[in-house]
């Protein structure tokens, strides 16, 4: 009964618009407190993460201005925070419009002070090249603030280290990066109770709505408690990913050689690229 009274009070006061028993002001505090430092490629094809038109049923880019969208919700044992960097375009080898990427944190409150326990970074989520990773916040020096996150050139996959970016099988590159100047952090709210005119978040054209669920199942948290490194968040294919990584490197080498030889290797490059695209996504 007490919980329902609190919920009614918060809604009447306009302090908990997404109805998750976390006041909106507290959610905004958490979003700003643990905001990661995003390292984005200099001269990225899509410039910066985008802000989207409010109130639209589908995503419409308003401006590429470095807006980060957030989400805060309760899960068993703590609170989860998502940071979405949303792009107008993915400019990878298989380009497409609209690109929803994110990192997330699991935080707990101890003696009235919020502290991060784990961090997760999404990279090529739910594809054969999935490089989603997680680590204890203490290992990343990110218990009291956000971690450094590297965003790959063109593909915009998120990595908790620059080295992890280079080892991805999606031809990821995080070289020549600069700190993203974040214009604003806007709260998306929860699925079914979206805030700030963000109906478009669950619109067609991308899988953002699917990425608003938890990234920290109990078995992953148990693994992290006994780890002192960044670990794979999901089971990976031990055969296919190295093959794709090798194929990606071959494509890059052939492209460079083709430029230098005036097109002599064009046919070979296309053959390797066709195989790469078949097994990538």
Beta strands, then each sheet from edge to edge (+ up, - down):
strand 1: 37-41
strand 2: 50-52
strand 3: 61-64
strand 4: 68-75
strand 5: 78-90
strand 6: 96-110
strand 7: 113-121
strand 8: 133-136
strand 9: 148-151
strand 10: 158-159
strand 11: 177-179
strand 12: 185-187
strand 13: 189-190
strand 14: 193-194
strand 15: 231-232
sheet 1: 10+ 9- 1- 11+
sheet 2: 2+ 3-
sheet 3: 12+ 4+ 5- 6+ 7- 8+ 15-
sheet 4: 13+ 14-
end
